[in-house]
Amino acid sequence: MKKIGFILLVCLIVFPVLNSCQKKKVPHVLLITGGHGYDEAAFNEMLEKLPVTYDHVKHPDAHAFLNILSQALLWVS
C-alpha cells in the first residue's frame, strides 16, 4: 500500500512538470532557496520577469524533494 502511495505521489510531481514543458516550450526549473537571508520581494520580482516556470522548494525540504524526484526517474527508466 505504501508503494502505491509513493508511485501516485511521484506521478503527481513528475508528469505535470514533463507535460508543461512539452506544451509551452518554456523551461521549467526547480528553484531551491534558503541557507542565507535575501530580499525575497526583490528576488521574486526578478524571477517573475524571467521566461520560465518553476517549482519552489525551501532548503530544508529540498533534499527530500530531490530524493523523491530521483527515485521517480529511476522507476520510470
Secondary structure, DSSP 8 states (H G I E B T S, - for coil): -HHHHHHHHHHHHHHHHHHHHHHH---EEEEEE-SS---HHHHHHHHHHSS-EEEEEEHHHHHHHHHHHHHHHHHH-
